[in-house]
Amino acid sequence: MPEHTEARHLMTTTVPTVRADATLREALRPMLAASAGPNDLAAVVVVDGDDRYVGLLTPRLAVKGALALWMPDPIDDEHGVDDDGGLTAVLAERLDEPVKAILVHGVPTVAPGDRLVRLIDTIARRRFDALAVVEDGRPVGIVTIARVFEAASDLALTPGDEGIELGGRRRT
């Protein structure tokens, strides 16, 4: 039944990983390859030397982390986005730096048994493209926003359904 959907039902179990000390160039390769593929999963899970979860890197999170670290004011007159590739130049210069330098902290994870309503709440309210599914500290999957909302629409279209409840308010 759709209302019993859990992260394990929506996640991809092919989890592209990269070590936290790998270069940004190494991390971008699987993301770029995935974005051209059929599942369009442009995300990699960042792990430590023991394959334990450290963070998630998506194109959006990579840009957010890079801007925060290397261009605190990306629209300034000296290095602004509008200055014939200032942002591109800054990023190109730093492709050999470690992934851990730009990881955005506080990206939530979910467990395989987390229900659809928690996934919706986490992914929508916090505006993430994907969530890492982690069990015992190790990544076991990735759930994308597309899969979460596909499952939510299936639930919303179920005959006799009275909607789902988020944050104490019933949504129909």
Secondary structure as UniProt FT lines:
FT   HELIX           2..4
FT   HELIX           7..10
FT   STRAND          17..19
FT   TURN            20..21
FT   HELIX           24..35
FT   STRAND          44..47
FT   TURN            49..50
FT   STRAND          53..57
FT   HELIX           59..70
FT   TURN            74..75
FT   TURN            77..79
FT   TURN            81..84
FT   HELIX           86..93
FT   TURN            94..96
FT   HELIX           99..101
FT   TURN            105..106
FT   STRAND          109..110
FT   TURN            112..113
FT   HELIX           116..125
FT   TURN            126..127
FT   STRAND          130..135
FT   TURN            136..137
FT   STRAND          138..144
FT   HELIX           145..156
FT   TURN            159..160
FT   STRAND          164..166
FT   TURN            167..168
FT   STRAND          169..171
//
